[in-house]
């Protein structure tokens, strides 16, 4: 528990966290006003709800934030010998990495989540929220939105824990960022292109990529209905995504924990 408190204190004092959060807020406002004056988004008539849903599909911003915060927030503790001192003080390897992963996840989401909320609120001020485009209302709307956002969280967690693993492997901020960005670029751009141009009719490739930690977020937004967005947001479609995300997250965290346990800290 003391380790977790220390991580919260470091996060509160982190200049890198504050600057990244502020830059994201500025980008969110700019993006919101751009869509506001354009009146459309991806060729569709715009409203706050539609923009918010689509903004959550912007994986690149999430990846950039995760890579930067991971490199600075985790690797700096290796370079400053913070991990070494924590272990020397009697804290277990598991408690140290679990606390760091929890705070890293919290900080990444705290920086990323305002982006869709702020930009969509700006657009909704003029065009309205347009909740009728969801295709459901009342308790069904609340239940489907809860399921949808839960699925987004579990599709993001494997990427977060992968970044944790890489950071604990290389221990250098610059090196971790240099690895994380290209890895995700290949995963998010090259592999879908292979499916589109090389294996366009292969259901096996589509399934393998879809349930990989790289393709889970694509599956989430692939179920959205063009006319009634949330109609196909059902437990049958989204529970497998949640389970796959949890399995990948546990796997990457376990690998990071084993790596940290065996690493000779100097």
NUFIZA-778966 format. One record per atom (N, C-alpha, C, O): residue in three letters; x negated, y negated, z. Coordinates in steps of 0.02 Angstrom, whole numbers, plus 50000, padded with zeros to 5 digits. Example, Ala and Ser with C-alpha at 12.3 -4.5 7.8 and 13.67 -1.06 7.14 Angstrom:
<recs>
ALA493405028450390 ALA493855022550390 ALA493405016550390 ALA492885016650423 SER493585011250354 SER493165005350357 SER493554999850394 SER493304994350402 
</recs>
This chain:
<recs>
UNK499585006150000 UNK500005000050000 UNK499574993750000 UNK499734988749968 UNK499004994050037 UNK498554988350038 UNK498244987049970 UNK498124981249950 UNK498124992449933 UNK497844991749865 UNK498334988049821 UNK498144983649783 UNK498984989749827 UNK499494986549787 UNK499564979149804 UNK499644974949760 UNK499514977549868 UNK499544970549890 UNK498964966549861 UNK499054960849839 UNK498384969549860 UNK497794966249832 UNK497884964949758 UNK497674959749732 UNK498194969649723 UNK498304968849651 UNK498794963149638 UNK498704959349591 UNK499304962549679 UNK499784957049672 UNK499444950349684 UNK499574945449649 UNK498994950049733 UNK498634943849747 UNK498194941949688 UNK498164936149669 UNK497844946949660 UNK497404945549602 UNK497814943249542 UNK497594938749505 UNK498404946249533 UNK498824944249477 UNK499064937149485 UNK499074933249437 UNK499254935349546 UNK499494928549560 UNK498954923349549 UNK499104917649530 UNK498334925249560 UNK497774920549552 UNK497454920949483 UNK496994917149468 UNK497684925549441 UNK497364926749376 UNK497504921049327 UNK498084919849309 UNK496984917549306 UNK497054912249257 UNK497244915049189 UNK497634912049152 UNK496954920749172 UNK497094923949107 UNK497834925649101 UNK498134924749047 UNK498134928149155 UNK498844929849155 UNK499264923549144 UNK499734923549104 UNK499104918249180 UNK499484912049175 UNK499434908949105 UNK499934906649077 UNK498844908949077 UNK498744906049010 UNK499114910048958 UNK499444907248914 UNK499054916748961 UNK499394921048912 UNK500144920348917 UNK500494920148867 UNK500404919848979 UNK501124918848989 UNK501354912248959 UNK501874911948927 UNK500964906948970 UNK501144900348944 UNK501134900248868 UNK501574897348837 UNK500624903448838 UNK500584903648765 UNK501184907448736 UNK501454905448685 UNK501384912848768 UNK501954916748745 UNK502604912648749 UNK503014912948704 UNK502684908848803 UNK503274904548810 UNK503284899348754 UNK503814898248724 UNK502714896348740 UNK502684891348686 UNK502844894448619 UNK503214891548579 UNK502584900448607 UNK502744904048545 UNK503484905648541 UNK503784905148487 UNK503784907548597 UNK504494909348599 UNK504924903348580 UNK505394903948542 UNK504754897548609 UNK505124891348593 UNK505054889548520 UNK505544887848487 UNK504444889948494 UNK504314888348424 UNK504694893048378 UNK505004890848329 UNK504674899448393 UNK505014904448353 UNK505774903248354 UNK506104903748303 UNK506034901748413 UNK506744900548420 UNK506984894648377 UNK507504895048345 UNK506604889248377 UNK506784883348338 UNK506694884548263 UNK507074881848223 UNK506214888648245 UNK506124890448174 UNK506744894148148 UNK506994892548094 UNK506984899048187 UNK507584902748167 UNK508194898248171 UNK508654898848130 UNK508204893848220 UNK508774889248229 UNK508894885048166 UNK509454884348144 UNK508354882348138 UNK508434878048080 UNK508474881948015 UNK508734879447965 UNK508214888148015 UNK508284892347955 UNK508994894947949 UNK509264895547894 UNK509294896548006 UNK509994898948006 UNK510064906347990 UNK510604909047996 UNK509514909547970 UNK509534916747955 UNK508914920047984 UNK508424916747999 UNK508964926647992 UNK508394930548015 UNK508384937147978 UNK508864940947982 UNK507844938447941 UNK507784944547900 UNK508364945147851 UNK508614950547838 UNK508584939447824 UNK509114939447774 UNK509804940047802 UNK510284940547763 UNK509884940147869 UNK510544940847899 UNK510744934347934 UNK510324930547957 UNK511404933247937 UNK511644927447974 UNK511454928148047 UNK511514933548077 UNK511214922848076 UNK510904923248142 UNK511384921648198 UNK511824917348192 UNK511284925048254 UNK511604923348318 UNK511134925548374 UNK510644929148361 UNK511274923548434 UNK510824925048489 UNK510724932348502 UNK510164934648515 UNK511274936248499 UNK511224943448513 UNK510814947048461 UNK510394951248478 UNK510944945648398 UNK510574948848344 UNK509824947248348 UNK509404951648339 UNK509664940948362 UNK508964939048367 UNK508624942448426 UNK508054944748420 UNK508964942848482 UNK508674945948541 UNK508514953348528 UNK507974955748545 UNK508984956948497 UNK508874963948482 UNK508284964848435 UNK507854969148446 UNK508254960748383 UNK507714961348334 UNK507054959048362 UNK506524961648343 UNK507064954148407 UNK506434951748437 UNK506104957248478 UNK505484957448481 UNK506494961548509 UNK506204967048547 UNK505854972148502 UNK505464976248526 UNK505994971848437 UNK505664976448391 UNK504994973748367 UNK504644977048329 UNK504814967748390 UNK504174964848371 UNK503614968148411 UNK503384965548462 UNK503394973948387 UNK502884977748424 UNK502204974348424 UNK501814975348471 UNK502074970348373 UNK501414967348369 UNK501274962548426 UNK500724962448453 UNK501764958548444 UNK501654953948500 UNK501534957948564 UNK501094956148604 UNK501914963148574 UNK501834967448633 UNK501134970648635 UNK500814970948687 UNK500904972948576 UNK500244976048572 UNK499694971048586 UNK499214972548622 UNK499754965148558 UNK499244959948569 UNK499204958148643 UNK498664957648672 UNK499794957148673 UNK499814955448744 UNK499514961048786 UNK499104959848831 UNK499724967248771 UNK499474972948809 UNK498734973948804 UNK498394975448853 UNK498464972948743 UNK497744973848732 UNK497344968548770 UNK496834970048801 UNK497584962348767 UNK497224956848800 UNK497244957648875 UNK496724957348909 UNK497844958648902 UNK497914959148975 UNK497544965349001 UNK497244965149054 UNK497584970948963 UNK497224976948983 UNK496484975848987 UNK496154977849035 UNK496204972648935 UNK495494971448934 UNK495264966948991 UNK494754968249023 UNK495644961649003 UNK495444956749053 UNK495614959049124 UNK495214958249170 UNK496194962049132 UNK496444963549199 UNK496144970049227 UNK496044970649287 UNK496004974949183 UNK495734981349206 UNK494974981549200 UNK494624983049249 UNK494714979949141 UNK493994980549130 UNK493594975649172 UNK493024977149192 UNK493874969849186 UNK493514965049229 UNK493384967849298 UNK492884966149330 UNK493824972349322 UNK493714975349388 UNK493124980149387 UNK492794981049438 UNK492984983149329 UNK492384987249324 UNK491764982749323 UNK491274984049358 UNK491794977449283 UNK491214973049275 UNK491064969149339 UNK490494967449351 UNK491594967849379 UNK491494964249442 UNK491394968949502 UNK491334966749559 UNK491374975549487 UNK491284980749538 UNK491854980849590 UNK491764983049646 UNK492434978549569 UNK493014978649615 UNK493244985849628 UNK493404987549685 UNK493274989949575 UNK493464996949584 UNK492975000549630 UNK493175004249675 UNK492334999349619 UNK491825002749659 UNK491905000949733 UNK491855005349775 UNK492034994649748 UNK492104992449817 UNK492744995349848 UNK492744997149907 UNK493274995949808 UNK493904998649833 UNK493815005949852 UNK494075008149904 UNK493465009749811 UNK493335016849826 UNK492895017449888 UNK493005021749930 UNK492395013149893 UNK491935013249951 UNK492305011850016 UNK492125014450069 UNK492835007650011 UNK493225005950071 UNK493705011450092 UNK494065010750142 UNK493705016950056 UNK494105022750077 UNK494745023850038 UNK495125028450054 UNK494895019749989 UNK495495020849948 UNK495375026549898 UNK494835027149871 UNK495885030549888 UNK495815036149842 UNK495815033749770 UNK496075028449754 UNK495515037749726 UNK495505036049655 UNK496215035549627 UNK496365031149587 UNK496655040049650 UNK497345040049624 UNK497715033749645 UNK498075030849604 UNK497635031649708 UNK497995025649731 UNK497745019449695 UNK498125014849681 UNK497095019249679 UNK496805013449645 UNK497065013049574 UNK497295007749552 UNK497045018549537 UNK497275018349467 UNK498035017649462 UNK498285014449416 UNK498405020649510 UNK499135019949509 UNK499335012649522 UNK499785010049488 UNK499015009449569 UNK499165002449584 UNK498984997949525 UNK499364993449507 UNK498414999249495 UNK498194995149438 UNK498674996149379 UNK498844991249346 UNK498895002349366 UNK499355003649311 UNK500025000349323 UNK500314997549277 UNK500265000649384 UNK500914997549401 UNK500884990049390 UNK501334987249358 UNK500374986749415 UNK500324979449409 UNK500194977549336 UNK500464972549312 UNK499794981549301 UNK499674980149230 UNK500314980649190 UNK500454976449147 UNK500714985749203 UNK501364986549169 UNK501814980649184 UNK502134977849139 UNK501854978749248 UNK502274973149270 UNK502064966649237 UNK502484962849213 UNK501414965449234 UNK501164959149206 UNK501274958949130 UNK501444953649103 UNK501184964549096 UNK501294964749023 UNK502024963349007 UNK502174959448962 UNK502484966549044 UNK503194965449032 UNK503394958249051 UNK503824955249018 UNK503094955549104 UNK503254948749126 UNK503064943649073 UNK503384938449067 UNK502534945149036 UNK502324940548982 UNK502744941548919 UNK502914936748885 UNK502914947848904 UNK503254949348840 UNK503994947948841 UNK504264945248793 UNK504344949848895 UNK505074949448898 UNK505354942448887 UNK505874941748855 UNK505034937048911 UNK505304930348898 UNK505354928648823 UNK505764924448804 UNK504944931748781 UNK504954930248710 UNK505644931348678 UNK505914926648649 UNK505934937348682 UNK506604938148653 UNK507144934248689 UNK507624931948658 UNK507074933248755 UNK507594929748793 UNK507594922348777 UNK508124919448764 UNK507004919248777 UNK506954911948764 UNK507154910348693 UNK507554905748681 UNK506884914048644 UNK507034912648574 UNK507774913748558 UNK508074909748521 UNK508074918948584 UNK508774920348570 UNK509234915348605 UNK509764913648578 UNK509044912848664 UNK509444907848699 UNK509464901348659 UNK509974898048656 UNK508894899448629 UNK508864893448588 UNK509324894048528 UNK509694889348512 UNK509314899748496 UNK509744900848438 UNK510484901148458 UNK510924898448424 UNK510614904348515 UNK511314905048538 UNK511614898248556 UNK512224897548553 UNK511204893448574 UNK511454886748591 UNK511814883548533 UNK512264879348542 UNK511624885448471 UNK511944882648412 UNK512424887548379 UNK512984885648359 UNK512224893748372 UNK512614898648334 UNK513014903448378 UNK513384907648352 UNK512954902848444 UNK513304907348488 UNK512934913948495 UNK512464915348459 UNK513164917948544 UNK512834924348555 UNK513054929748506 UNK512654933948487 UNK513674929548484 UNK513904934448435 UNK513934941448462 UNK513764946248427 UNK514154942248524 UNK514194948848554 UNK514684953548517 UNK514654959648525 UNK515124950548478 UNK515604954848441 UNK515254959148390 UNK515524964248369 UNK514654957248369 UNK514284961248321 UNK514024967748351 UNK513794972248316 UNK514074968348418 UNK513854974548451 UNK514314980348434 UNK514104986148435 UNK514944978948418 UNK515414984248401 UNK515744987448461 UNK516174991748453 UNK515544985448521 UNK515844988048583 UNK515914982248632 UNK515614976948622 UNK516304983248683 UNK516404977948732 UNK516534980848801 UNK516614986948808 UNK516544976548851 UNK516694978648919 UNK516184983548947 UNK515584982748936 UNK516414988548985 UNK515954993549015 UNK515534997248964 UNK514954998848978 UNK515814998548905 UNK515425001948853 UNK514824997748831 UNK514285000348819 UNK514934991248826 UNK514384986748806 UNK513834986948859 UNK513244987348841 UNK514014986548922 UNK513524986648977 UNK513144993248977 UNK512534993348984 UNK513504998748969 UNK513185005348970 UNK512705006348912 UNK512155008948921 UNK512915004148853 UNK512495005048793 UNK511885000448796 UNK511335002348775 UNK511974994348820 UNK511404989848827 UNK510904992548878 UNK510304992148868 UNK511154995348933 UNK510724998248983 UNK510325004048954 UNK509725004648965 UNK510665008348916 UNK510325014048884 UNK509815011548833 UNK509265014348829 UNK509995006448795 UNK509555003748744 UNK508915000948774 UNK508365002448751 UNK508984996848826 UNK508394993748857 UNK507984998848896 UNK507364998248900 UNK508305003848925 UNK507935009248957 UNK507505012948907 UNK506935014848921 UNK507785014048847 UNK507405017348794 UNK506825013148771 UNK506285015748757 UNK506925006548767 UNK506375002148747 UNK505805002648798 UNK505225003048780 UNK505985002648862 UNK505475003148914 UNK505075009548908 UNK504455009448911 UNK505415015148898 UNK505065021548894 UNK504685022348828 UNK504225026348823 UNK504875018648776 UNK504495018848714 UNK503865014448719 UNK503375015648684 UNK503875009448764 UNK503305005148774 UNK502795008148822 UNK502195006848817 UNK503025012148870 UNK502585014848921 UNK502005018948894 UNK501455018348920 UNK502105023148842 UNK501525026848816 UNK500975022248790 UNK500385023748797 UNK501165016748758 UNK500665011948734 UNK500295008848792 UNK499685008048790 UNK500655007048844 UNK500345004048903 UNK499865008948936 UNK499295007048952 UNK500075015148945 UNK499635020048978 UNK499045022048933 UNK498515023748957 UNK499145021848866 UNK498585022948821 UNK498065017448829 UNK497465018848831 UNK498295011248834 UNK497835005748845 UNK497465006548911 UNK496865005048916 UNK497815008948963 UNK497505010249028 UNK496955015549019 UNK496405014649044 UNK497105020948983 UNK496625026248971 UNK495995023548936 UNK495435024948958 UNK496095019748883 UNK495525017048846 UNK495115012348889 UNK494495012448887 UNK495455008148928 UNK495095003448972 UNK494675007249024 UNK494115005149039 UNK494945012649050 UNK494565016449100 UNK494005020649067 UNK493535022649101 UNK494065021849003 UNK493545025548967 UNK492945020948951 UNK492375022748963 UNK493095015048923 UNK492555010748899 UNK492315005648951 UNK491725003848951 UNK492755003448995 UNK492594998949051 UNK492354992049031 UNK492124988249073 UNK492394990248968 UNK492174983748944 UNK492774980248910 UNK493114983248869 UNK492884973948929 UNK493474970348903 UNK493454969648828 UNK493944971248794 UNK492894967348801 UNK492844966448728 UNK492914972848690 UNK493244973148638 UNK492604978148716 UNK492624984648682 UNK493324987548683 UNK493554990348633 UNK493674986948740 UNK494344989748744 UNK494824986248696 UNK495234989548663 UNK494774979648691 UNK495204975948645 UNK495044977848573 UNK495494978548532 UNK494394978648558 UNK494174980448491 UNK494404987348471 UNK494474988848411 UNK494514991748519 UNK494764998548505 UNK495524998548502 UNK495825001448456 UNK495844995448551 UNK496574995748556 UNK496924992848495 UNK497404995748470 UNK496694987148471 UNK497024983948414 UNK496994988148350 UNK497514989248320 UNK496394990548329 UNK496374994648268 UNK496755001248274 UNK497085003448227 UNK496725004348333 UNK497095010648343 UNK497835009548332 UNK498165013548298 UNK498105004148360 UNK498815002848352 UNK498985000548282 UNK499535001748257 UNK498504997248249 UNK498614995148179 UNK498695001248134 UNK499145001448092 UNK498265006248144 UNK498315012448105 UNK498975015848121 UNK499325018248076 UNK499135016248185 UNK499735019748206 UNK500385016548183 UNK500865019948165 UNK500405009848185 UNK501025006248170 UNK501105004448096 UNK501655002948074 UNK500545004548058 UNK500575002547988 UNK500415008247941 UNK500795009847895 UNK499835011447951 UNK499595016447904 UNK500025022747906 UNK500225025247853 UNK500155025447966 UNK500545031647971 UNK501255031047942 UNK501475035647908 UNK501615025547955 UNK502275024747922 UNK502215024347846 UNK502665026547810 UNK501675021347822 UNK501575021047749 UNK501465027947720 UNK501695029347664 UNK501125032347757 UNK501045039247734 UNK501725042647728 UNK501845046347680 UNK502155041347777 UNK502825044347774 UNK503215041647715 UNK503585045447682 UNK503145035247700 UNK503525032147647 UNK503275034147577 UNK503675035247532 UNK502615034447568 UNK502335035447501 UNK502045042447488 UNK502035044647431 UNK501805045747541 UNK501485052247531 UNK501955057947549 UNK501995062947513 UNK502315057247605 UNK502785062547626 UNK503495059847631 UNK503805060347684 UNK503765057047577 UNK504415053747581 UNK504995058447597 UNK505505056347623 UNK504915064847581 UNK505465069647591 UNK505315074747645 UNK505675079547654 UNK504775073647682 UNK504575078447733 UNK504915076947800 UNK504745072047833 UNK505395081047818 UNK505735080247882 UNK505275081847940 UNK505335079047995 UNK504805086547928 UNK504335088547981 UNK503885082648000 UNK503785081148059 UNK503605079247948 UNK503175073447962 UNK503575067947997 UNK503325064748044 UNK504195066847974 UNK504605061748004 UNK504735063248078 UNK504735058648119 UNK504855069548095 UNK504975071448165 UNK504345070648207 UNK504365068148263 UNK503775073048178 UNK503155072648216 UNK502965065448230 UNK502795063748287 UNK503015061148179 UNK502845054148190 UNK503365050748235 UNK503185046748278 UNK503995052348224 UNK504525049248262 UNK504465050348337 UNK504585045748377 UNK504265056448357 UNK504205057948428 UNK503495057148454 UNK503355058848511 UNK503045054748412 UNK502385052948436 UNK502445046348475 UNK502945042848470 UNK501945044848515 UNK501975038648555 UNK501975032448510 UNK502145026948532 UNK501775033348447 UNK501755027748400 UNK502425026548366 UNK502575020948346 UNK502835031648360 UNK503455031048321 UNK504085030448361 UNK504625029648333 UNK504035030748428 UNK504635030748469 UNK505045024348461 UNK505655024548457 UNK504705018648458 UNK505065012248452 UNK505425011748385 UNK505955008748381 UNK505135014648333 UNK505465014648268 UNK506115018648270 UNK506605016748239 UNK506105024148308 UNK506705028248314 UNK507265024448349 UNK507845025048331 UNK507075020548400 UNK507565016648437 UNK507955012048391 UNK508565011848393 UNK507595008248351 UNK507925003348308 UNK508215006448245 UNK508615003348210 UNK507995012648230 UNK508285016148173 UNK508995018348184 UNK509365019548136 UNK509205018848247 UNK509895020948263 UNK510385015048265 UNK510985016148269 UNK510135008948262 UNK510585003248264 UNK511005002948200 UNK510745003548145 UNK511645001948210 UNK512115001648154 UNK512124994648123 UNK512144989748160 UNK512094994248058 UNK512044987748024 UNK512664983448037 UNK512594977348045 UNK513244986348038 UNK513864982548047 UNK514074981948120 UNK514314976648141 UNK513974987248158 UNK514134987248230 UNK513524989948267 UNK513434995948274 UNK513114985348291 UNK512434987048312 UNK512394992948361 UNK511974997348352 UNK512814993048412 UNK512724997748467 UNK513155004048463 UNK513155008048509 UNK513505004948408 UNK513965010648403 UNK513595017248411 UNK513845021748444 UNK513005017848381 UNK512635024148383 UNK512125024448440 UNK511705028948441 UNK512165019748485 UNK511735020048545 UNK512075024748594 UNK512465022648637 UNK511925031148587 UNK512235036248629 UNK511695040248665 UNK511115040148645 UNK511895043648718 UNK511425047748756 UNK511125053248712 UNK510545054948720 UNK511515055948667 UNK511275061148622 UNK510695058648579 UNK510215062448567 UNK510725052548556 UNK510195049748514 UNK509595047148553 UNK509025047648530 UNK509725044448612 UNK509195040748647 UNK508875044648705 UNK508315042948724 UNK509205049648731 UNK508895053548785 UNK508245056948763 UNK507765056948801 UNK508215059948703 UNK507585062948680 UNK507015057848676 UNK506435059548689 UNK507175051648658 UNK506675046348655 UNK506405044848724 UNK505805044048734 UNK506865044448773 UNK506665043048842 UNK506215048648869 UNK505705047348901 UNK506415054848855 UNK506025060648879 UNK505335060748847 UNK504835061848881 UNK505305059648781 UNK504665059648746 UNK504215054048772 UNK503615055048781 UNK504505048148784 UNK504105042648811 UNK503825044248880 UNK503255042648895 UNK504235047448922 UNK504005049348989 UNK503445054448986 UNK502955053949024 UNK503505059248941 UNK502985064448934 UNK502325061448911 UNK501795062948939 UNK502345057248859 UNK501735054048835 UNK501425049648889 UNK500805049648897 UNK501835046048927 UNK501575041648980 UNK501225045649034 UNK500685043749056 UNK501535051049055 UNK501235055349107 UNK500585058249083 UNK500095058649120 UNK500565060449019 UNK499965063348991 UNK499385058348990 UNK498835059949013 UNK499505052348964 UNK498975047348960 UNK498745045149030 UNK498155044049042 UNK499235044449076 UNK499045042449144 UNK498625047849177 UNK498135046349212 UNK498815054149167 UNK498435059749197 UNK497725059849169 UNK497245061049207 UNK497645058749104 UNK496975058649074 UNK496565052849102 UNK495965053649116 UNK496885046949111 UNK496545041249139 UNK496335042649211 UNK495785040849232 UNK496765045949249 UNK496625047449320 UNK496045052349325 UNK495595051549367 UNK496045057549282 UNK495495062449283 UNK494845059149262 UNK494315060349292 UNK494875054849211 UNK494275051249189 UNK493995046949244 UNK493385046849255 UNK494425043349278 UNK494225038949333 UNK493925042949391 UNK493435040749421 UNK494225048649405 UNK493985052849460 UNK493285055449447 UNK492875055849492 UNK493155057349383 UNK492515060349366 UNK491975055249349 UNK491385056949346 UNK492175048949339 UNK491705043849318 UNK491235041949376 UNK491455040849432 UNK490605041549360 UNK490105039549410 UNK490085031949411 UNK489775028749368 UNK490415028849460 UNK490455021649466 UNK489815018749493 UNK489555020949545 UNK489545013749459 UNK488915010749480 UNK489005003249488 UNK488524999749506 
</recs>
